[in-house]
Amino acid sequence: MRLEFVRAFINITKEIFTEVLGAEVSTGPLALESQPRIDNSVVTLVDLGGDVLGKIILQMDFSTASSMAMCMSGRNNLSRAMVASCIAELTGMAVGRAISWINEQSWNIHMTPPIVTIETKWKFVPQQVETLIFPLKTACGEVILNVSLVDKL
């Protein structure tokens, strides 16, 4: 796992969240685990391909997702579908900008569109890739960023 890529995903996600939510975002303690941490009800998955293979997973509780979506849309009382759409958009902005930065460093990485699930049980097949886990503390609540990357080469 390339440290500069991990830093890009963390720093750019913090940047995007700060920009969109209008408040500073801080990080909690880093953890290294054998698989992604999926504890909450809203999970967003982005698969990566190209020179690097991996997954970026953001997870949060529904209250945090709903607060973020209301902040993004400027509206109250959003449907679950609108909450999911806003979280997918926010994730796509963060991961897309990080990938753009990485690709400017002479790499070729691409992403799938974000998939958002709400209250779905996730099971991951055991993998040989460790996951770096970063809590992000926002004004809307805590978001857990899971980064699993491996060089394809």
Secondary structure, DSSP 8 states (H G I E B T S, - for coil): --HHHHHHHHHHHHHHHHHHHSS--EE---EEESS----SSEEEEEEEEESEEEEEEEEE-HHHHHHHHHHHHS-SS--HHHHHHHHHHHHHHHHHHHHHHHHTTT--EEE---EEEES--------SS-EEEEEEEETTEEEEEEEEEEE--
